[in-house]
Structure formats: C-alpha cells, structure tokens
C-alpha cells in the first residue's frame, strides 16, 4: 500500500472518530436538539442576570465572564450539553450594526464572479452592501453577485440615482470616494435611500453556544440582551427558542 493511500485511510479514520466523539447531536432529531438548547438557555439565566447586574454597576459589560466571579456570580455554569458544555461570550462594545444594500441591476443571466454571501434582493441581480456600525459610520462595504465580466465606467451620481448602469459604475465608487468611515447620512445623500436595511446585530454583548452537528456544520444558539433578533443571520433562517435564537 502506498504512503498516499495510508494517509487517506488515516484521515478517514480520524474524521470518523471526530464524528462519533464530537457530534453528540448527529443522531438526535431536530426537536430533541431544540429541547436540549432550551434547557441550556434556562441554565444560563443566572449568568445573564449577572452580566446585566455587572453592566448596570460598572456602566459597561464585562470583557470576559471571569470578571463576574465572585462579585456577581459564584461560578460560571456549564451548558449541560455534551461536546459543547461551555458558554461563549463576546463583548461587542457597540450595540446596533445594520447592513444597507443597493440593487445594482440584473446580471442578465451572466454567471457570478464568486459565490454569493448575502441573502438580500433578487438573486439574479448584483448588489452592493454597506455595514453601518458604532457612530453610524460605514465599517465595511462589499459587492455581491457581480457578473464575471462587465465593462466598468466612471461613477455618475445622477445616473446612479436614476438606476442606470449601476453594475458598470459600482466598481468606481471606492476609487472616487473614501467609503470607509463615511457617515451614513453622507452615504445616503450620495447613493439615495438603500433598497433594503437588515439588522446584523442589535446587542452590546452576546452569549452563545456552538455545537457541532456534522464535520462541516454547527448549531448556533445565542442570546442578545436586547432580545431583538433578525429573521436571517449567518446565512441561515432563525427560530426563537425561549429568549434565545437558533440558526438553522
């Protein structure tokens, strides 16, 4: 047997072992997984209360969970779930983050230059997205579903507002304007009202459980103190389970 074949067999064995050890939910039904997550959310209630009390006293959320012990909670609870028994916590600092998107027009059947990352708008159309963060400034901008081939032209604000040749003009936007840190008001004065607005995050901090469901997929289950959640997030549909959100 060649060295390459031995390596392939070894990789397959390791993958199979990972599946058995680290994928405890793989044989469970969807409803059972959701019931387990709901029980985990109940175990998190004292931890959430401790984070909120800390935030009220200190005027900001903790940077990490260890800061809660022992002043606000005796110990950090576990999730009670096999293979993912630790709560993960992230302090975002800023609370509300939204995505504005503009329709760039139809690709007319042309293939996309790369796989789409955004659910917004007509899948047959290209779009440009702007992520708006703390201070109502642009913190990120991306083109999505752009055709592989097009002839770029100079950006013309009047033609843009009229909806003409946006795909061809869009690539000139970052060349002509400093998009990063641009105030949202300036952006909308330039490009007009967006075709859509989607909440990406509406919380200063997040408590999360990540559980492997397969070698390439994870269950995402999290809590925001605002308890206001989007209908789509992380590329999947969302479902409310108690006060937490499940992404599937």
Buried (B, 14 or more C-beta within 10 A) or exposed (E): EEEEEEEEEEEEEEEEEEEEEBBBBBEBEEEEBBEBBBBBBEBBEBBBEBBBBBBEEEEEBBEEBEBBEEEBBEEBBEBEBEEBEEBEBBBBEEBBBBBBBBBBBEBEEBEBBEEBEBBBBEEEBBBBBBBBBEEEBBBBBBBBBBBEEBEEBEBEEEBBEEEEBBBBBBBBBBEEBEBEEBEBEBBEEBBBEBBBEBBBBBBBBBBBBEBBBEEEEBBBBBBBBEEEBBEBBEEEEBBEBBBBBBBB
